Amino acid sequence: MGTVFISYSHKDEAWKDRLVTQLKVLEIEGFYQSWDDRKIEPGSDWFQQIETALNRARVVVMLISAHYLTSQFITDVEIPRILERRSVEGVVVLPVIVSPCSWKKVQWLSSMQVMPKDGAELAAMNPHEIDRVLAAVAQKVCDFIGGGGSRTAPTGFDAAGAKVSLYKLPVTGDQLFGREKELEQLDEAWADSYTRIVILVAWGGVGKTALVNRWLNQLQEQEYRGAHKVYGWSFYSQGAAEGKQASADEFFLETLAWFGDPQPGAGSAVEKGRRLARLAGQHKSLIILDGLEPLQFCNKSVKFCRKMTRYC
């Protein structure tokens, strides 16, 4: 069972308690366990327990406020370790803005996708809206950890040593019928040293993502067949509906950082694409891009996709 680490300032304990209540709904169902420092037993080595819990966590929820961003222990100890695990192991980090603060000027935080949407603060919402946002946080935690889905190793390091981050891909059901031929084609493409790109084209809802998830499960069972890095991203998180624009900016920022680029935000889309292709090409890597449909409604992003294809 995956662990959720709650990183917060004690001055924001009331917000932490409201989050714990929402997390408890799905924790009771067995999807994950939540942890915060109030679970430390009296007389225990509190620093060691925090360190152990943080090292075990698969998801970290940050409750962002001015108190949080000015806490010496949080900024000196917790945040560096959280960001290290996010960069190296692909641990999921969910920042939640609880009260007004200048978080957009904080370099490590400004590049992350925060909740609530558009960086609104929980403190400005009514009780119903607050509960709705925190329930959505609990659902995201469940999705990332994989509760009820078919993926067994969404992020971190596989037993074979491959660096894996698949938490951005949608979770699908376990049942898949009549796709043996397509699974064989994916196997053949992965084994062929001359194949660089495979594109699955079909109407939405016919099972493209379920097919890829099944294939990834098989690949994992075979220790990813020599892959050093396995990375997944879904553009549906930005715009699933037809006609809704999506951008490649967030994809570049997070993906380049995950692959070790020292300046993931630098350069044009073409330059970022070239750097990503070089980084991925340094080892045997697998990149899965799900939900490219939203990009079709953004001319700039379409041009990026075409150029990216040339460099892969």
C-alpha positions as CSV (number, residue, x, y, z in Angstrom):
1,M,0.0,0.0,0.0
2,G,1.4,3.4,-1.0
3,T,2.0,6.2,1.6
4,V,1.0,9.8,1.2
5,F,3.3,12.3,3.1
6,I,1.6,15.6,4.1
7,S,4.2,18.4,4.3
8,Y,2.8,21.4,6.1
9,S,3.4,24.2,8.7
10,H,2.0,23.6,12.2
11,K,0.5,27.1,11.8
12,D,-1.7,25.6,9.0
13,E,-2.8,22.6,11.1
14,A,-6.5,23.3,10.6
15,W,-5.9,23.0,6.8
16,K,-4.0,19.8,7.3
17,D,-6.8,18.3,9.4
18,R,-9.4,19.1,6.7
19,L,-7.2,17.4,4.1
20,V,-6.7,14.3,6.4
21,T,-10.5,14.0,6.6
22,Q,-10.8,13.9,2.9
23,L,-7.9,11.5,2.5
24,K,-9.4,9.2,5.1
25,V,-12.4,8.4,2.9
26,L,-10.2,6.5,0.4
27,E,-7.7,5.4,3.1
28,I,-10.4,3.4,4.8
29,E,-11.1,1.7,1.4
30,G,-7.4,0.5,1.4
31,F,-6.1,2.6,-1.5
32,Y,-3.2,4.2,0.5
33,Q,-2.0,5.4,3.9
34,S,-1.6,9.0,4.8
35,W,1.1,10.2,7.2
36,D,1.8,13.5,8.9
37,D,4.1,14.3,11.9
38,R,1.2,14.2,14.4
39,K,1.5,10.4,14.1
40,I,4.9,10.5,15.8
41,E,4.7,8.8,19.2
42,P,5.9,10.7,22.3
43,G,9.5,10.0,23.1
44,S,10.3,8.9,19.5
45,D,13.1,10.3,17.4
46,W,10.9,12.7,15.5
47,F,13.5,13.6,12.9
48,Q,14.2,10.0,12.0
49,Q,10.5,9.2,11.7
50,I,9.9,12.2,9.4
51,E,12.9,11.1,7.3
52,T,11.7,7.5,7.1
53,A,8.1,8.5,6.2
54,L,9.3,10.9,3.5
55,N,11.6,8.3,2.0
56,R,8.8,5.8,1.8
57,A,6.2,8.1,0.4
58,R,4.9,7.7,-3.2
59,V,3.0,10.9,-3.1
60,V,3.7,14.2,-1.2
61,V,1.0,16.8,-0.7
62,M,2.4,20.2,0.2
63,L,0.1,22.7,1.9
64,I,1.5,26.0,0.6
65,S,1.2,29.2,2.6
66,A,3.5,32.0,3.8
67,H,4.0,30.0,7.0
68,Y,5.1,27.0,4.9
69,L,7.5,28.9,2.7
70,T,9.2,30.6,5.6
71,S,9.6,27.6,7.9
72,Q,13.3,26.9,8.3
73,F,12.9,23.2,8.9
74,I,10.6,22.8,5.8
75,T,12.8,24.9,3.5
76,D,16.1,23.5,4.8
77,V,15.1,19.8,5.2
78,E,11.8,18.7,3.8
79,I,11.6,20.6,0.5
80,P,15.2,19.7,-0.7
81,R,14.5,16.0,0.0
82,I,11.1,16.1,-1.7
83,L,12.4,17.8,-4.8
84,E,15.3,15.3,-4.9
85,R,12.9,12.4,-4.8
86,R,10.7,14.0,-7.4
87,S,13.6,14.6,-9.8
88,V,15.5,11.3,-9.3
89,E,12.6,8.8,-8.5
90,G,9.6,10.5,-10.0
91,V,7.7,10.8,-6.7
92,V,4.5,12.7,-7.2
93,V,4.3,16.1,-5.6
94,L,0.9,17.9,-5.2
95,P,1.2,21.5,-4.0
96,V,-2.1,22.9,-2.7
97,I,-2.3,26.7,-2.2
98,V,-4.1,27.2,1.1
99,S,-3.7,30.9,1.7
100,P,-2.3,34.0,-0.1
101,C,1.5,34.1,-0.6
102,S,4.0,35.0,-3.3
103,W,4.4,31.4,-4.4
104,K,4.6,32.3,-8.1
105,K,8.0,33.9,-7.4
106,V,9.4,30.8,-5.7
107,Q,11.5,29.2,-8.4
108,W,11.1,25.5,-7.5
109,L,7.3,26.0,-7.0
110,S,6.3,28.2,-9.8
111,S,7.0,25.5,-12.4
112,M,4.7,23.0,-10.8
113,Q,1.1,22.4,-11.5
114,V,-0.7,23.5,-8.3
115,M,-4.2,23.0,-6.9
116,P,-6.7,24.6,-6.8
117,K,-6.9,25.4,-10.5
118,D,-5.2,28.6,-11.6
119,G,-3.5,28.9,-8.2
120,A,-6.6,30.1,-6.4
121,E,-6.3,29.9,-2.6
122,L,-8.5,27.7,-0.4
123,A,-8.8,30.5,2.1
124,A,-10.8,32.5,-0.5
125,M,-13.4,29.7,-1.0
126,N,-16.5,28.8,0.8
127,P,-16.6,25.5,2.8
128,H,-18.3,23.6,0.0
129,E,-15.7,24.6,-2.5
130,I,-12.9,23.8,0.0
131,D,-14.2,20.3,0.5
132,R,-14.6,19.8,-3.3
133,V,-10.9,20.8,-3.9
134,L,-9.6,18.6,-1.1
135,A,-11.7,15.7,-2.3
136,A,-10.2,16.1,-5.7
137,V,-6.7,16.0,-4.1
138,A,-7.6,12.7,-2.4
139,Q,-8.8,11.3,-5.8
140,K,-5.6,12.4,-7.5
141,V,-3.6,10.7,-4.8
142,C,-5.6,7.5,-5.4
143,D,-5.1,7.8,-9.2
144,F,-1.3,8.3,-8.9
145,I,-0.8,5.5,-6.4
146,G,-2.8,3.3,-8.7
147,G,-5.8,2.4,-6.6
148,G,-8.3,0.4,-8.7
149,G,-6.2,0.5,-11.8
150,S,-4.1,-2.0,-13.7
151,R,-0.6,-0.5,-13.4
152,T,1.5,-2.1,-10.6
153,A,4.6,0.2,-10.8
154,P,3.6,3.7,-11.7
155,T,6.8,5.5,-10.6
156,G,10.2,5.1,-9.0
157,F,12.8,2.5,-9.7
158,D,11.9,-0.9,-11.1
159,A,13.5,-4.0,-9.5
160,A,15.7,-4.3,-12.6
161,G,17.1,-0.8,-12.0
162,A,15.1,1.0,-14.7
163,K,14.1,4.6,-13.8
164,V,10.3,4.6,-14.2
165,S,7.7,7.4,-14.1
166,L,4.3,6.5,-15.4
167,Y,2.1,8.3,-12.9
168,K,1.0,10.9,-15.5
169,L,-0.7,8.2,-17.6
170,P,-4.4,7.5,-17.1
171,V,-5.3,4.5,-15.0
172,T,-7.4,1.9,-16.9
173,G,-9.2,-1.3,-16.1
174,D,-7.7,-4.7,-16.1
175,Q,-9.8,-6.2,-18.9
176,L,-8.6,-6.1,-22.5
177,F,-10.0,-8.3,-25.3
178,G,-9.0,-9.0,-28.9
179,R,-5.7,-7.0,-28.9
180,E,-3.2,-9.8,-29.3
181,K,-2.1,-8.7,-32.7
182,E,-1.5,-5.1,-31.6
183,L,0.4,-6.3,-28.5
184,E,2.6,-8.3,-30.8
185,Q,3.2,-5.3,-33.0
186,L,4.3,-3.3,-30.0
187,D,6.7,-6.1,-29.0
188,E,8.1,-6.2,-32.5
189,A,8.6,-2.4,-32.6
190,W,10.4,-2.4,-29.2
191,A,12.7,-5.2,-30.3
192,D,13.5,-3.5,-33.6
193,S,16.6,-1.3,-33.2
194,Y,15.6,0.7,-36.3
195,T,12.1,1.7,-35.1
196,R,12.0,5.0,-33.3
197,I,8.3,6.0,-33.2
198,V,5.1,4.0,-33.0
199,I,1.8,5.9,-33.4
200,L,-1.6,4.5,-32.4
201,V,-4.4,6.2,-34.3
202,A,-8.1,5.5,-33.5
203,W,-11.2,7.2,-32.3
204,G,-11.3,8.3,-28.6
205,G,-12.6,5.6,-26.3
206,V,-11.7,2.5,-28.3
207,G,-9.0,1.5,-25.9
208,K,-5.6,2.9,-27.0
209,T,-4.6,3.8,-23.5
210,A,-5.8,0.4,-22.1
211,L,-3.8,-1.3,-24.8
212,V,-0.6,0.6,-23.9
213,N,-1.1,0.0,-20.2
214,R,-1.4,-3.8,-20.8
215,W,1.7,-3.7,-22.9
216,L,3.6,-1.8,-20.1
217,N,2.5,-4.3,-17.6
218,Q,3.9,-7.1,-19.7
219,L,7.1,-5.1,-20.2
220,Q,7.5,-4.6,-16.5
221,E,7.1,-8.3,-15.9
222,Q,10.1,-8.8,-18.2
223,E,12.2,-6.1,-16.4
224,Y,11.4,-3.6,-19.2
225,R,13.6,-5.6,-21.6
226,G,16.7,-3.6,-21.2
227,A,15.2,-0.1,-20.9
228,H,17.1,2.3,-18.7
229,K,14.4,4.9,-18.6
230,V,10.6,4.6,-19.0
231,Y,8.5,7.8,-19.0
232,G,4.8,8.5,-19.6
233,W,2.8,11.7,-20.1
234,S,-0.8,12.4,-20.9
235,F,-1.9,15.7,-22.5
236,Y,-5.5,14.9,-21.4
237,S,-4.6,16.6,-18.1
238,Q,-4.6,19.9,-20.0
239,G,-7.4,19.5,-22.5
240,A,-9.4,16.4,-23.2
241,A,-12.4,18.0,-24.9
242,E,-12.3,18.7,-28.6
243,G,-11.5,22.3,-29.3
244,K,-9.8,22.8,-26.0
245,Q,-6.3,24.0,-26.4
246,A,-3.3,22.3,-24.7
247,S,0.3,23.4,-24.5
248,A,3.6,21.5,-24.7
249,D,5.2,23.9,-22.2
250,E,4.4,21.9,-19.0
251,F,5.4,18.6,-20.8
252,F,8.8,20.0,-21.7
253,L,9.4,21.5,-18.2
254,E,8.7,18.3,-16.3
255,T,10.0,15.9,-18.8
256,L,13.3,17.6,-19.4
257,A,13.8,17.9,-15.6
258,W,13.1,14.2,-15.2
259,F,15.6,13.3,-17.8
260,G,18.3,15.5,-16.1
261,D,18.3,18.7,-18.1
262,P,19.8,21.4,-15.9
263,Q,17.7,24.2,-17.5
264,P,14.4,22.6,-18.5
265,G,12.7,26.0,-19.1
266,A,15.4,27.4,-21.4
267,G,15.1,27.8,-25.2
268,S,12.4,27.5,-27.8
269,A,10.2,24.5,-28.3
270,V,12.4,23.2,-31.0
271,E,15.5,23.6,-28.9
272,K,13.8,21.8,-26.0
273,G,12.8,19.0,-28.4
274,R,16.3,18.6,-29.5
275,R,17.6,18.4,-26.0
276,L,15.0,15.9,-24.9
277,A,15.8,13.7,-27.9
278,R,19.5,13.8,-27.0
279,L,18.9,13.0,-23.4
280,A,16.5,10.1,-24.2
281,G,19.0,8.8,-26.7
282,Q,21.8,8.5,-24.2
283,H,20.3,5.3,-23.0
284,K,17.7,2.9,-24.2
285,S,14.6,4.9,-23.3
286,L,10.8,4.5,-23.8
287,I,8.6,7.6,-23.8
288,I,4.8,7.2,-24.0
289,L,2.7,10.2,-25.0
290,D,-1.0,9.7,-24.4
291,G,-3.8,12.0,-25.5
292,L,-2.2,14.0,-28.3
293,E,-5.7,14.9,-29.6
294,P,-5.8,18.2,-27.6
295,L,-2.6,19.3,-29.3
296,Q,-4.3,19.1,-32.7
297,F,-6.2,22.3,-31.9
298,C,-3.1,24.3,-31.2
299,N,-1.1,25.1,-34.4
300,K,2.0,25.9,-32.4
301,S,1.9,22.5,-30.7
302,V,1.3,20.6,-34.0
303,K,4.4,22.2,-35.4
304,F,6.3,21.1,-32.3
305,C,5.0,17.5,-32.7
306,R,6.2,17.4,-36.3
307,K,9.6,18.7,-35.4
308,M,10.0,16.5,-32.4
309,T,9.3,13.5,-34.6
310,R,12.2,14.4,-36.8
311,Y,14.6,14.4,-33.9
312,C,13.5,11.1,-32.3
